[in-house]
């Protein structure tokens, strides 16, 4: 809402809208391949992610509402339009449209700095949750878990436990990996097949390096790292002028001088 509008509009807005109901909300991400989300919510890549079957979940909670979060820094144009219409025309349906647009903006809008989350929310009724030790819990059948995705830093005990749970519940199991050639994660399956997240699903990659098995472009057989041979290493050593300074024993003093110059420039 643009709260710099005329005071009579703001007063009308407050009178019609009142307080937004605080309904139970579950926040998901549309992608398992966002490293900052793993850092924030999965113990810095040591935890795991559950892929939930949204279609089945919505059937057992028919009153629920699913929606993608819109990321924007400007006030909602829909709220402003409905506010002006409700204020000027005063018909009941415009009051309803105003409240509905405010509810949508409140639950499905965040500032653009959060866009990396790729958030999708589930809004449900109070009757669908239970309270336990100060927590608000939603009970979901384990059969609704489509896959378990383990973090790349997860300890072996956790990995083994999660693999057993995946077998027990007949769901997929993957382990997230961050390769050497790209910052975009890929996912290993127990069979050794590599997957990538694209078009909102995990799909087998087109090709993998014949040496290290990391995903590569379909027209290649090896990643650039695995193509390095002794001639490349020798050429790199010849091109590295730091080796010359080190040969004469002055590399350390040179680096100290560079750091001193950089430090003085920052003042």
N, C-alpha and C positions, 0 to 999 in steps of 0.2 A: 504494500500500500504506500502511496506517495503521501506522507504525512506533512508535506509542505503545502498541501492544498488549502483552499479557503476554510476558515474555522467552522463555518456552518456545515460544510461537507464532512469535516472530520467528526463533528458532533453527531451528525446523522449516521455516519458510518458506525460509530460506537454504539448508538442506540439500537440500530437494526441488527448488527452482528453480535454484540455482547461479547461473551467469552467463547473462544473456540473450545469445543469439547476435547478433553484429553483422552483419546482412545488408544488402546494398546496397539503398538506399532512395532513391526519387525523389519529390520533393515538388511537387505541383501546386496550383493554386487552382481552385475550381469556378466562379470568376467573373473576367472580364477588366475588370470595372467597379469595382475597389477601388483608389482613388487611392494609399493608403499602400503597396500592393504595387508599384505602378509606381515610387513614390519609392525603395523599398528595393532592388528587383531589376531595374529597367529604367532605370538611370542618370538618376533623377529625371525621368521621363516623356520622356526622349530616346531610349529604346531601343524594343524591340518584344516582342510576346508571340506564342507559337505555340499554336494550338489543336490538340490531338492527338486522334486518333480512338481512344478508349480500347478500344472493342470490338475493333477490328482489332489493337491493340497486345497485348491479352490473349491473342489467338489464337497469335501467334508466340512468346509467353512463357507457355506453359500453366501453368508452376509459379508464376507471379506471383500476388500477392494485392493487390487494390485495396480501399481502404476510406476513408471519411470520418473525419477526426480529430474526436473528441469533446472538447469544451472544458468542463472542470470543475475546481473548486478543492478538492473533497473527495476523500478516498481512494476507490478503486473498490469499490463494494458487491459486485460479482461476485467480485473477488479475495478479499475478506473472507469471503464465504459459502463459497467453495471451499476456502479455507484452514481454516476451522473444520470443514468436513466431512471433509477429508483428514486432519486431525489427530485428530479424534474417531473416525472410522470406519476409516481406514487402508487402504481398498481401493485397488487399483491405478488403477481408473478415476478416482477422486477425485484421485489424484496427477496424473494426466494432465489433468483438468479444471483443476486449479490452475495447472499450467504453461501451459496454453493461454490461460487468462484473464490471466495475468501478461504473456505475450507480446503479447496484444492490447492491454492497457493501456499497455505500454511503447512500442509502435509507433503506436498510434492515439489517444493521449490527450495533451492539453496543457492548461495553465492557461487560464482564461477570458480573460485579458488578450490572448491571441493569436487570439481568435475572429474578428476582422476578416479574417484570412487566408483563411477558408473553405477550409481545406486538405484535400486528398485525396492519399493516399500510395499508391505502388506499391512493394511489397516483392518482390524477386526473388532468385533463387539466384546464388551466386557463379559458377557455371559460365556464366551468361549475360552476364557483363561481361568487359571486357578492361582491363588496366592500361597506362597510357602516361604517362611522365614524372611519376609520383606521382599521377596522376588515375585514377579509376575511371569507365570509360566504358561506356555502353550504346548500341549501334548500332541506330538505328531508320530504316526506309525513309522517304525524303522524301514518298512518296505517302501516308503516314499523317498528314501535316500537313493539317488541314481548312481552316485559314485563318491568315493572318499579320495581326496587329493592331499598327499602328504608333502610337507615342506622340505626343501633341500637340506636343511640343517637339523631335521628331526633325528633324534637318537634311535639307534637300532631297536631298542626295546619297544618304543612307540610304533615304529614302522612295522615290526612283526605283529604287534597287537592289532593294528589297524588292518593289516592284510587278513588276519583271521576274521575280523569283524566283517570285512568285505565278502569273504567266502561265505560266512554264516548268513549274511543277509542278501546274498546273490546280487551284489551290486559291483560296479566297476571299481578298480583301484589304480591310482596313478601317483607318481612322485614327480613333483615339480623340479626342474633343473634350469640353471642359468648357465648357458654355454660360454665359450671363449670368444665366439665370433659376433655375437649380438646380445644386446641387453633384453631382448624379448624372450621370455621363458618358453621352454618346451616341457613335455611331460612324458615320462617313461611308464610303460605298462609292465606287469610282471613277465610278460612274454618277451620283453626287450624291444617291442615296437615303439616307435616315437610318435608322439601326437603334438599338434599345435592347436591353439584356440583361435578359430576364425569362423565368421558367420554365426556367432553365438553358439558354437559347439566345438567339442574336441574331435578333431579329425586326424587320421594318419597323415604324416608328412609325405611329401612327394619323393624325397630322396634323402639319404644320410651318407655321411662320410664313411668310406670303406675302411678307414683306419680307426677313428675315434667314435664313430656312430652318431656324431652330432648332426642335426638337420642342416642341409645345404640346399642350394638352388637345384632345380631338376636337371639343368644342363651340365652339372658338374659331378665328378666322382669323389673328390676329396675337398676338405676345407683348406683354407690357405695355410693354417698352422701345420697341417700334416703334409703339405707339399714342400716344406722347408727341408733342404738337404745340406750336405757339407759345403757345397759351393756357395749357397746362400749365406751360411754362417761365416764362411771365410770372407765373403764380400762385405758383410755387415761389420766384421772386425776391422777390415781395412778402411771402411768409411767412418768408423767411430773415432773421432779426433781425441776424445777423452783418453783413449788407450795410449796415445803419444805422451800426453801430460803425465799419465801414471808411470810410463816407462822412465821418465826423467825424475820421478818422485815429487812432482809439484802439483798433482791433481788436488790434494787436500787443501793446500794454500790457495789454489785458484778458486775452489768452491767457497772457501771462507770469505774471500774477497768479494765474490759475486753476492753472497748473502748479506755482507755488510753494505754494499751499494743498494741492494733492494730494500734493506731496512731503513736506510737514510732517505730513500725516495718516498717511503710511506709516511714519513713524519710531516 
